[in-house]
Amino acid sequence: MAGDLMHPRYPLPPAPPTHHRARATIRLGKRRRFDARVEVTSGGLLAIGGLVSSILLSTAVLVRVAVREGGKAHNQH
């Protein structure tokens, strides 16, 4: 009987994803205003973080190669 409470015969449905919301407003002077709103799930935040980190890592590699190869390129006429 106690085992029935720990392992229900019919499992509960998964919980709906949590949504994170943000809003920003930028004003430029008296007449210009930019409004932005975003709504994303936790999985979406994880995906965005992965994309941003891969972009930053690849940029760092490209800069390193450009700096290393930069001296060689200037010496060739």
PDB file of N, CA, C and O in Angstrom:
ATOM      1  N   MET A   1       0.812  -1.178   0.000  1.00  0.00           N
ATOM      2  CA  MET A   1       0.000   0.000   0.000  1.00  0.00           C
ATOM      3  C   MET A   1       0.870   1.262   0.000  1.00  0.00           C
ATOM      4  O   MET A   1       0.568   2.218  -0.714  1.00  0.00           O
ATOM      5  N   ALA A   2       1.930   1.272   0.782  1.00  0.00           N
ATOM      6  CA  ALA A   2       2.822   2.427   0.790  1.00  0.00           C
ATOM      7  C   ALA A   2       3.525   2.557  -0.551  1.00  0.00           C
ATOM      8  O   ALA A   2       3.817   3.672  -0.983  1.00  0.00           O
ATOM      9  N   GLY A   3       3.803   1.439  -1.222  1.00  0.00           N
ATOM     10  CA  GLY A   3       4.436   1.476  -2.534  1.00  0.00           C
ATOM     11  C   GLY A   3       3.550   2.125  -3.579  1.00  0.00           C
ATOM     12  O   GLY A   3       4.060   2.707  -4.537  1.00  0.00           O
ATOM     13  N   ASP A   4       2.224   2.040  -3.420  1.00  0.00           N
ATOM     14  CA  ASP A   4       1.310   2.668  -4.368  1.00  0.00           C
ATOM     15  C   ASP A   4       1.431   4.188  -4.323  1.00  0.00           C
ATOM     16  O   ASP A   4       1.223   4.851  -5.339  1.00  0.00           O
ATOM     17  N   LEU A   5       1.760   4.743  -3.174  1.00  0.00           N
ATOM     18  CA  LEU A   5       1.896   6.193  -3.081  1.00  0.00           C
ATOM     19  C   LEU A   5       3.176   6.675  -3.744  1.00  0.00           C
ATOM     20  O   LEU A   5       3.214   7.778  -4.290  1.00  0.00           O
ATOM     21  N   MET A   6       4.211   5.871  -3.701  1.00  0.00           N
ATOM     22  CA  MET A   6       5.485   6.264  -4.278  1.00  0.00           C
ATOM     23  C   MET A   6       5.508   6.089  -5.794  1.00  0.00           C
ATOM     24  O   MET A   6       6.172   6.861  -6.487  1.00  0.00           O
ATOM     25  N   HIS A   7       4.801   5.099  -6.321  1.00  0.00           N
ATOM     26  CA  HIS A   7       4.784   4.811  -7.755  1.00  0.00           C
ATOM     27  C   HIS A   7       3.336   4.794  -8.218  1.00  0.00           C
ATOM     28  O   HIS A   7       2.700   3.740  -8.210  1.00  0.00           O
ATOM     29  N   PRO A   8       2.805   5.943  -8.620  1.00  0.00           N
ATOM     30  CA  PRO A   8       1.402   5.950  -9.029  1.00  0.00           C
ATOM     31  C   PRO A   8       1.195   5.117 -10.290  1.00  0.00           C
ATOM     32  O   PRO A   8       2.089   4.994 -11.127  1.00  0.00           O
ATOM     33  N   ARG A   9       0.027   4.563 -10.405  1.00  0.00           N
ATOM     34  CA  ARG A   9      -0.306   3.731 -11.559  1.00  0.00           C
ATOM     35  C   ARG A   9      -0.324   4.579 -12.827  1.00  0.00           C
ATOM     36  O   ARG A   9       0.091   4.123 -13.892  1.00  0.00           O
ATOM     37  N   TYR A  10      -0.801   5.799 -12.708  1.00  0.00           N
ATOM     38  CA  TYR A  10      -0.853   6.707 -13.859  1.00  0.00           C
ATOM     39  C   TYR A  10       0.082   7.884 -13.580  1.00  0.00           C
ATOM     40  O   TYR A  10      -0.197   8.695 -12.698  1.00  0.00           O
ATOM     41  N   PRO A  11       1.171   7.985 -14.311  1.00  0.00           N
ATOM     42  CA  PRO A  11       2.124   9.073 -14.028  1.00  0.00           C
ATOM     43  C   PRO A  11       1.514  10.439 -14.340  1.00  0.00           C
ATOM     44  O   PRO A  11       0.643  10.569 -15.199  1.00  0.00           O
ATOM     45  N   LEU A  12       1.989  11.434 -13.631  1.00  0.00           N
ATOM     46  CA  LEU A  12       1.512  12.801 -13.829  1.00  0.00           C
ATOM     47  C   LEU A  12       2.037  13.343 -15.158  1.00  0.00           C
ATOM     48  O   LEU A  12       3.142  12.996 -15.575  1.00  0.00           O
ATOM     49  N   PRO A  13       1.255  14.187 -15.823  1.00  0.00           N
ATOM     50  CA  PRO A  13       1.751  14.782 -17.076  1.00  0.00           C
ATOM     51  C   PRO A  13       2.884  15.755 -16.777  1.00  0.00           C
ATOM     52  O   PRO A  13       2.955  16.309 -15.680  1.00  0.00           O
ATOM     53  N   PRO A  14       3.768  15.963 -17.745  1.00  0.00           N
ATOM     54  CA  PRO A  14       4.875  16.898 -17.494  1.00  0.00           C
ATOM     55  C   PRO A  14       4.359  18.315 -17.286  1.00  0.00           C
ATOM     56  O   PRO A  14       3.341  18.714 -17.852  1.00  0.00           O
ATOM     57  N   ALA A  15       5.076  19.056 -16.473  1.00  0.00           N
ATOM     58  CA  ALA A  15       4.697  20.447 -16.189  1.00  0.00           C
ATOM     59  C   ALA A  15       4.946  21.305 -17.424  1.00  0.00           C
ATOM     60  O   ALA A  15       5.892  21.053 -18.170  1.00  0.00           O
ATOM     61  N   PRO A  16       4.119  22.304 -17.644  1.00  0.00           N
ATOM     62  CA  PRO A  16       4.357  23.193 -18.789  1.00  0.00           C
ATOM     63  C   PRO A  16       5.658  23.975 -18.583  1.00  0.00           C
ATOM     64  O   PRO A  16       6.051  24.232 -17.445  1.00  0.00           O
ATOM     65  N   PRO A  17       6.324  24.354 -19.673  1.00  0.00           N
ATOM     66  CA  PRO A  17       7.596  25.074 -19.521  1.00  0.00           C
ATOM     67  C   PRO A  17       7.387  26.450 -18.884  1.00  0.00           C
ATOM     68  O   PRO A  17       6.361  27.100 -19.084  1.00  0.00           O
ATOM     69  N   THR A  18       8.373  26.864 -18.124  1.00  0.00           N
ATOM     70  CA  THR A  18       8.344  28.182 -17.499  1.00  0.00           C
ATOM     71  C   THR A  18       8.768  29.220 -18.528  1.00  0.00           C
ATOM     72  O   THR A  18       9.760  29.037 -19.233  1.00  0.00           O
ATOM     73  N   HIS A  19       8.012  30.308 -18.612  1.00  0.00           N
ATOM     74  CA  HIS A  19       8.336  31.379 -19.550  1.00  0.00           C
ATOM     75  C   HIS A  19       8.966  32.550 -18.804  1.00  0.00           C
ATOM     76  O   HIS A  19       8.486  32.965 -17.749  1.00  0.00           O
ATOM     77  N   HIS A  20      10.043  33.071 -19.369  1.00  0.00           N
ATOM     78  CA  HIS A  20      10.722  34.246 -18.824  1.00  0.00           C
ATOM     79  C   HIS A  20      10.399  35.403 -19.757  1.00  0.00           C
ATOM     80  O   HIS A  20      10.487  35.270 -20.977  1.00  0.00           O
ATOM     81  N   ARG A  21      10.028  36.528 -19.183  1.00  0.00           N
ATOM     82  CA  ARG A  21       9.636  37.692 -19.979  1.00  0.00           C
ATOM     83  C   ARG A  21      10.509  38.894 -19.622  1.00  0.00           C
ATOM     84  O   ARG A  21      10.908  39.072 -18.471  1.00  0.00           O
ATOM     85  N   ALA A  22      10.794  39.708 -20.630  1.00  0.00           N
ATOM     86  CA  ALA A  22      11.552  40.941 -20.414  1.00  0.00           C
ATOM     87  C   ALA A  22      11.007  42.018 -21.351  1.00  0.00           C
ATOM     88  O   ALA A  22      10.490  41.724 -22.428  1.00  0.00           O
ATOM     89  N   ARG A  23      11.134  43.253 -20.921  1.00  0.00           N
ATOM     90  CA  ARG A  23      10.687  44.384 -21.730  1.00  0.00           C
ATOM     91  C   ARG A  23      11.662  45.529 -21.530  1.00  0.00           C
ATOM     92  O   ARG A  23      12.119  45.776 -20.414  1.00  0.00           O
ATOM     93  N   ALA A  24      11.982  46.230 -22.614  1.00  0.00           N
ATOM     94  CA  ALA A  24      12.902  47.363 -22.544  1.00  0.00           C
ATOM     95  C   ALA A  24      12.385  48.485 -23.434  1.00  0.00           C
ATOM     96  O   ALA A  24      11.791  48.234 -24.482  1.00  0.00           O
ATOM     97  N   THR A  25      12.611  49.710 -23.015  1.00  0.00           N
ATOM     98  CA  THR A  25      12.246  50.893 -23.786  1.00  0.00           C
ATOM     99  C   THR A  25      13.442  51.828 -23.842  1.00  0.00           C
ATOM    100  O   THR A  25      14.075  52.119 -22.826  1.00  0.00           O
ATOM    101  N   ILE A  26      13.737  52.288 -25.043  1.00  0.00           N
ATOM    102  CA  ILE A  26      14.824  53.245 -25.243  1.00  0.00           C
ATOM    103  C   ILE A  26      14.223  54.501 -25.862  1.00  0.00           C
ATOM    104  O   ILE A  26      13.522  54.428 -26.871  1.00  0.00           O
ATOM    105  N   ARG A  27      14.496  55.641 -25.258  1.00  0.00           N
ATOM    106  CA  ARG A  27      13.997  56.915 -25.781  1.00  0.00           C
ATOM    107  C   ARG A  27      15.167  57.734 -26.305  1.00  0.00           C
ATOM    108  O   ARG A  27      16.192  57.877 -25.638  1.00  0.00           O
ATOM    109  N   LEU A  28      14.998  58.267 -27.507  1.00  0.00           N
ATOM    110  CA  LEU A  28      15.984  59.147 -28.118  1.00  0.00           C
ATOM    111  C   LEU A  28      15.287  60.467 -28.427  1.00  0.00           C
ATOM    112  O   LEU A  28      14.533  60.571 -29.395  1.00  0.00           O
ATOM    113  N   GLY A  29      15.540  61.446 -27.617  1.00  0.00           N
ATOM    114  CA  GLY A  29      14.886  62.738 -27.807  1.00  0.00           C
ATOM    115  C   GLY A  29      13.423  62.680 -27.379  1.00  0.00           C
ATOM    116  O   GLY A  29      13.028  61.842 -26.569  1.00  0.00           O
ATOM    117  N   LYS A  30      12.627  63.593 -27.946  1.00  0.00           N
ATOM    118  CA  LYS A  30      11.223  63.677 -27.566  1.00  0.00           C
ATOM    119  C   LYS A  30      10.322  62.799 -28.422  1.00  0.00           C
ATOM    120  O   LYS A  30       9.251  62.385 -27.976  1.00  0.00           O
ATOM    121  N   ARG A  31      10.750  62.510 -29.655  1.00  0.00           N
ATOM    122  CA  ARG A  31       9.850  61.830 -30.581  1.00  0.00           C
ATOM    123  C   ARG A  31      10.208  60.381 -30.877  1.00  0.00           C
ATOM    124  O   ARG A  31       9.375  59.642 -31.401  1.00  0.00           O
ATOM    125  N   ARG A  32      11.404  59.963 -30.560  1.00  0.00           N
ATOM    126  CA  ARG A  32      11.839  58.603 -30.901  1.00  0.00           C
ATOM    127  C   ARG A  32      11.778  57.703 -29.676  1.00  0.00           C
ATOM    128  O   ARG A  32      12.265  58.044 -28.598  1.00  0.00           O
ATOM    129  N   ARG A  33      11.168  56.553 -29.877  1.00  0.00           N
ATOM    130  CA  ARG A  33      11.096  55.568 -28.794  1.00  0.00           C
ATOM    131  C   ARG A  33      11.116  54.173 -29.407  1.00  0.00           C
ATOM    132  O   ARG A  33      10.411  53.910 -30.381  1.00  0.00           O
ATOM    133  N   PHE A  34      11.912  53.292 -28.846  1.00  0.00           N
ATOM    134  CA  PHE A  34      12.008  51.906 -29.291  1.00  0.00           C
ATOM    135  C   PHE A  34      11.569  51.002 -28.147  1.00  0.00           C
ATOM    136  O   PHE A  34      12.111  51.070 -27.044  1.00  0.00           O
ATOM    137  N   ASP A  35      10.591  50.163 -28.420  1.00  0.00           N
ATOM    138  CA  ASP A  35      10.107  49.203 -27.435  1.00  0.00           C
ATOM    139  C   ASP A  35      10.490  47.800 -27.878  1.00  0.00           C
ATOM    140  O   ASP A  35      10.376  47.460 -29.055  1.00  0.00           O
ATOM    141  N   ALA A  36      10.940  46.995 -26.937  1.00  0.00           N
ATOM    142  CA  ALA A  36      11.290  45.602 -27.229  1.00  0.00           C
ATOM    143  C   ALA A  36      10.717  44.709 -26.140  1.00  0.00           C
ATOM    144  O   ALA A  36      10.789  45.028 -24.953  1.00  0.00           O
ATOM    145  N   ARG A  37      10.156  43.601 -26.554  1.00  0.00           N
ATOM    146  CA  ARG A  37       9.643  42.599 -25.610  1.00  0.00           C
ATOM    147  C   ARG A  37      10.113  41.231 -26.058  1.00  0.00           C
ATOM    148  O   ARG A  37      10.214  40.955 -27.253  1.00  0.00           O
ATOM    149  N   VAL A  38      10.398  40.376 -25.087  1.00  0.00           N
ATOM    150  CA  VAL A  38      10.824  39.018 -25.408  1.00  0.00           C
ATOM    151  C   VAL A  38      10.215  38.054 -24.395  1.00  0.00           C
ATOM    152  O   VAL A  38      10.073  38.378 -23.215  1.00  0.00           O
ATOM    153  N   GLU A  39       9.864  36.888 -24.868  1.00  0.00           N
ATOM    154  CA  GLU A  39       9.373  35.810 -24.008  1.00  0.00           C
ATOM    155  C   GLU A  39      10.074  34.533 -24.452  1.00  0.00           C
ATOM    156  O   GLU A  39      10.017  34.159 -25.624  1.00  0.00           O
ATOM    157  N   VAL A  40      10.734  33.869 -23.514  1.00  0.00           N
ATOM    158  CA  VAL A  40      11.533  32.693 -23.846  1.00  0.00           C
ATOM    159  C   VAL A  40      11.423  31.674 -22.717  1.00  0.00           C
ATOM    160  O   VAL A  40      11.250  32.041 -21.555  1.00  0.00           O
ATOM    161  N   THR A  41      11.523  30.397 -23.066  1.00  0.00           N
ATOM    162  CA  THR A  41      11.494  29.334 -22.059  1.00  0.00           C
ATOM    163  C   THR A  41      12.906  29.095 -21.522  1.00  0.00           C
ATOM    164  O   THR A  41      13.878  29.648 -22.036  1.00  0.00           O
ATOM    165  N   SER A  42      13.005  28.276 -20.498  1.00  0.00           N
ATOM    166  CA  SER A  42      14.318  27.950 -19.934  1.00  0.00           C
ATOM    167  C   SER A  42      15.182  27.233 -20.960  1.00  0.00           C
ATOM    168  O   SER A  42      16.386  27.477 -21.036  1.00  0.00           O
ATOM    169  N   GLY A  43      14.588  26.366 -21.735  1.00  0.00           N
ATOM    170  CA  GLY A  43      15.336  25.685 -22.801  1.00  0.00           C
ATOM    171  C   GLY A  43      15.825  26.662 -23.854  1.00  0.00           C
ATOM    172  O   GLY A  43      16.922  26.511 -24.390  1.00  0.00           O
ATOM    173  N   GLY A  44      15.003  27.670 -24.151  1.00  0.00           N
ATOM    174  CA  GLY A  44      15.413  28.703 -25.095  1.00  0.00           C
ATOM    175  C   GLY A  44      16.585  29.513 -24.572  1.00  0.00           C
ATOM    176  O   GLY A  44      17.492  29.857 -25.329  1.00  0.00           O
ATOM    177  N   LEU A  45      16.570  29.821 -23.275  1.00  0.00           N
ATOM    178  CA  LEU A  45      17.699  30.537 -22.674  1.00  0.00           C
ATOM    179  C   LEU A  45      18.976  29.712 -22.756  1.00  0.00           C
ATOM    180  O   LEU A  45      20.055  30.250 -23.006  1.00  0.00           O
ATOM    181  N   LEU A  46      18.854  28.426 -22.549  1.00  0.00           N
ATOM    182  CA  LEU A  46      20.016  27.547 -22.657  1.00  0.00           C
ATOM    183  C   LEU A  46      20.549  27.533 -24.088  1.00  0.00           C
ATOM    184  O   LEU A  46      21.760  27.575 -24.302  1.00  0.00           O
ATOM    185  N   ALA A  47      19.649  27.475 -25.061  1.00  0.00           N
ATOM    186  CA  ALA A  47      20.068  27.489 -26.459  1.00  0.00           C
ATOM    187  C   ALA A  47      20.734  28.814 -26.832  1.00  0.00           C
ATOM    188  O   ALA A  47      21.743  28.825 -27.537  1.00  0.00           O
ATOM    189  N   ILE A  48      20.174  29.924 -26.361  1.00  0.00           N
ATOM    190  CA  ILE A  48      20.755  31.241 -26.634  1.00  0.00           C
ATOM    191  C   ILE A  48      22.149  31.333 -26.016  1.00  0.00           C
ATOM    192  O   ILE A  48      23.079  31.838 -26.644  1.00  0.00           O
ATOM    193  N   GLY A  49      22.291  30.847 -24.792  1.00  0.00           N
ATOM    194  CA  GLY A  49      23.603  30.846 -24.137  1.00  0.00           C
ATOM    195  C   GLY A  49      24.623  30.031 -24.905  1.00  0.00           C
ATOM    196  O   GLY A  49      25.780  30.434 -25.025  1.00  0.00           O
ATOM    197  N   GLY A  50      24.203  28.883 -25.429  1.00  0.00           N
ATOM    198  CA  GLY A  50      25.108  28.059 -26.234  1.00  0.00           C
ATOM    199  C   GLY A  50      25.527  28.759 -27.514  1.00  0.00           C
ATOM    200  O   GLY A  50      26.696  28.705 -27.898  1.00  0.00           O
ATOM    201  N   LEU A  51      24.587  29.414 -28.177  1.00  0.00           N
ATOM    202  CA  LEU A  51      24.910  30.139 -29.405  1.00  0.00           C
ATOM    203  C   LEU A  51      25.861  31.300 -29.137  1.00  0.00           C
ATOM    204  O   LEU A  51      26.834  31.488 -29.868  1.00  0.00           O
ATOM    205  N   VAL A  52      25.587  32.074 -28.101  1.00  0.00           N
ATOM    206  CA  VAL A  52      26.447  33.219 -27.789  1.00  0.00           C
ATOM    207  C   VAL A  52      27.851  32.751 -27.427  1.00  0.00           C
ATOM    208  O   VAL A  52      28.833  33.342 -27.875  1.00  0.00           O
ATOM    209  N   SER A  53      27.958  31.701 -26.625  1.00  0.00           N
ATOM    210  CA  SER A  53      29.292  31.224 -26.238  1.00  0.00           C
ATOM    211  C   SER A  53      30.056  30.687 -27.441  1.00  0.00           C
ATOM    212  O   SER A  53      31.266  30.891 -27.537  1.00  0.00           O
ATOM    213  N   SER A  54      29.374  30.001 -28.365  1.00  0.00           N
ATOM    214  CA  SER A  54      30.081  29.497 -29.550  1.00  0.00           C
ATOM    215  C   SER A  54      30.520  30.644 -30.447  1.00  0.00           C
ATOM    216  O   SER A  54      31.595  30.577 -31.043  1.00  0.00           O
ATOM    217  N   ILE A  55      29.715  31.694 -30.556  1.00  0.00           N
ATOM    218  CA  ILE A  55      30.116  32.868 -31.353  1.00  0.00           C
ATOM    219  C   ILE A  55      31.337  33.538 -30.731  1.00  0.00           C
ATOM    220  O   ILE A  55      32.277  33.900 -31.439  1.00  0.00           O
ATOM    221  N   LEU A  56      31.326  33.705 -29.409  1.00  0.00           N
ATOM    222  CA  LEU A  56      32.459  34.349 -28.752  1.00  0.00           C
ATOM    223  C   LEU A  56      33.731  33.514 -28.872  1.00  0.00           C
ATOM    224  O   LEU A  56      34.815  34.057 -29.091  1.00  0.00           O
ATOM    225  N   LEU A  57      33.602  32.204 -28.730  1.00  0.00           N
ATOM    226  CA  LEU A  57      34.784  31.343 -28.859  1.00  0.00           C
ATOM    227  C   LEU A  57      35.334  31.361 -30.276  1.00  0.00           C
ATOM    228  O   LEU A  57      36.549  31.419 -30.464  1.00  0.00           O
ATOM    229  N   SER A  58      34.461  31.314 -31.276  1.00  0.00           N
ATOM    230  CA  SER A  58      34.948  31.320 -32.659  1.00  0.00           C
ATOM    231  C   SER A  58      35.563  32.676 -33.004  1.00  0.00           C
ATOM    232  O   SER A  58      36.533  32.730 -33.760  1.00  0.00           O
ATOM    233  N   THR A  59      35.023  33.764 -32.469  1.00  0.00           N
ATOM    234  CA  THR A  59      35.596  35.083 -32.706  1.00  0.00           C
ATOM    235  C   THR A  59      36.986  35.173 -32.102  1.00  0.00           C
ATOM    236  O   THR A  59      37.897  35.736 -32.711  1.00  0.00           O
ATOM    237  N   ALA A  60      37.152  34.624 -30.913  1.00  0.00           N
ATOM    238  CA  ALA A  60      38.468  34.643 -30.267  1.00  0.00           C
ATOM    239  C   ALA A  60      39.492  33.878 -31.104  1.00  0.00           C
ATOM    240  O   ALA A  60      40.639  34.308 -31.223  1.00  0.00           O
ATOM    241  N   VAL A  61      39.091  32.763 -31.674  1.00  0.00           N
ATOM    242  CA  VAL A  61      40.003  31.976 -32.512  1.00  0.00           C
ATOM    243  C   VAL A  61      40.361  32.760 -33.771  1.00  0.00           C
ATOM    244  O   VAL A  61      41.526  32.791 -34.167  1.00  0.00           O
ATOM    245  N   LEU A  62      39.373  33.392 -34.405  1.00  0.00           N
ATOM    246  CA  LEU A  62      39.643  34.168 -35.618  1.00  0.00           C
ATOM    247  C   LEU A  62      40.575  35.342 -35.336  1.00  0.00           C
ATOM    248  O   LEU A  62      41.466  35.625 -36.136  1.00  0.00           O
ATOM    249  N   VAL A  63      40.385  36.023 -34.220  1.00  0.00           N
ATOM    250  CA  VAL A  63      41.263  37.144 -33.870  1.00  0.00           C
ATOM    251  C   VAL A  63      42.671  36.652 -33.618  1.00  0.00           C
ATOM    252  O   VAL A  63      43.637  37.287 -34.042  1.00  0.00           O
ATOM    253  N   ARG A  64      42.799  35.536 -32.940  1.00  0.00           N
ATOM    254  CA  ARG A  64      44.140  34.996 -32.658  1.00  0.00           C
ATOM    255  C   ARG A  64      44.874  34.638 -33.942  1.00  0.00           C
ATOM    256  O   ARG A  64      46.059  34.937 -34.086  1.00  0.00           O
ATOM    257  N   VAL A  65      44.183  34.008 -34.864  1.00  0.00           N
ATOM    258  CA  VAL A  65      44.808  33.638 -36.140  1.00  0.00           C
ATOM    259  C   VAL A  65      45.155  34.889 -36.934  1.00  0.00           C
ATOM    260  O   VAL A  65      46.226  34.957 -37.536  1.00  0.00           O
ATOM    261  N   ALA A  66      44.267  35.880 -36.945  1.00  0.00           N
ATOM    262  CA  ALA A  66      44.536  37.110 -37.687  1.00  0.00           C
ATOM    263  C   ALA A  66      45.735  37.848 -37.124  1.00  0.00           C
ATOM    264  O   ALA A  66      46.538  38.384 -37.887  1.00  0.00           O
ATOM    265  N   VAL A  67      45.875  37.890 -35.810  1.00  0.00           N
ATOM    266  CA  VAL A  67      47.012  38.565 -35.197  1.00  0.00           C
ATOM    267  C   VAL A  67      48.299  37.796 -35.471  1.00  0.00           C
ATOM    268  O   VAL A  67      49.336  38.395 -35.759  1.00  0.00           O
ATOM    269  N   ARG A  68      48.234  36.497 -35.383  1.00  0.00           N
ATOM    270  CA  ARG A  68      49.423  35.671 -35.614  1.00  0.00           C
ATOM    271  C   ARG A  68      49.861  35.749 -37.081  1.00  0.00           C
ATOM    272  O   ARG A  68      51.055  35.838 -37.369  1.00  0.00           O
ATOM    273  N   GLU A  69      48.916  35.717 -37.987  1.00  0.00           N
ATOM    274  CA  GLU A  69      49.229  35.751 -39.413  1.00  0.00           C
ATOM    275  C   GLU A  69      49.409  37.172 -39.929  1.00  0.00           C
ATOM    276  O   GLU A  69      49.872  37.353 -41.055  1.00  0.00           O
ATOM    277  N   GLY A  70      49.060  38.177 -39.146  1.00  0.00           N
ATOM    278  CA  GLY A  70      49.140  39.563 -39.592  1.00  0.00           C
ATOM    279  C   GLY A  70      50.544  40.011 -39.920  1.00  0.00           C
ATOM    280  O   GLY A  70      50.750  40.731 -40.897  1.00  0.00           O
ATOM    281  N   GLY A  71      51.509  39.602 -39.126  1.00  0.00           N
ATOM    282  CA  GLY A  71      52.894  39.987 -39.387  1.00  0.00           C
ATOM    283  C   GLY A  71      53.414  39.395 -40.685  1.00  0.00           C
ATOM    284  O   GLY A  71      54.196  40.043 -41.382  1.00  0.00           O
ATOM    285  N   LYS A  72      53.005  38.195 -41.024  1.00  0.00           N
ATOM    286  CA  LYS A  72      53.437  37.545 -42.261  1.00  0.00           C
ATOM    287  C   LYS A  72      52.827  38.225 -43.483  1.00  0.00           C
ATOM    288  O   LYS A  72      53.483  38.339 -44.519  1.00  0.00           O
ATOM    289  N   ALA A  73      51.593  38.672 -43.373  1.00  0.00           N
ATOM    290  CA  ALA A  73      50.912  39.284 -44.510  1.00  0.00           C
ATOM    291  C   ALA A  73      51.526  40.637 -44.849  1.00  0.00           C
ATOM    292  O   ALA A  73      51.583  40.997 -46.025  1.00  0.00           O
ATOM    293  N   HIS A  74      51.984  41.396 -43.864  1.00  0.00           N
ATOM    294  CA  HIS A  74      52.552  42.718 -44.117  1.00  0.00           C
ATOM    295  C   HIS A  74      53.943  42.621 -44.737  1.00  0.00           C
ATOM    296  O   HIS A  74      54.362  43.551 -45.426  1.00  0.00           O
ATOM    297  N   ASN A  75      54.659  41.546 -44.519  1.00  0.00           N
ATOM    298  CA  ASN A  75      55.997  41.398 -45.057  1.00  0.00           C
ATOM    299  C   ASN A  75      56.006  40.975 -46.510  1.00  0.00           C
ATOM    300  O   ASN A  75      57.029  41.120 -47.180  1.00  0.00           O
ATOM    301  N   GLN A  76      54.906  40.461 -47.016  1.00  0.00           N
ATOM    302  CA  GLN A  76      54.847  40.026 -48.415  1.00  0.00           C
ATOM    303  C   GLN A  76      54.388  41.189 -49.284  1.00  0.00           C
ATOM    304  O   GLN A  76      53.381  41.829 -48.980  1.00  0.00           O
ATOM    305  N   HIS A  77      55.121  41.470 -50.367  1.00  0.00           N
ATOM    306  CA  HIS A  77      54.745  42.582 -51.252  1.00  0.00           C
ATOM    307  C   HIS A  77      54.321  42.065 -52.581  1.00  0.00           C
ATOM    308  O   HIS A  77      53.968  42.846 -53.464  1.00  0.00           O
TER     309      HIS A  77
END
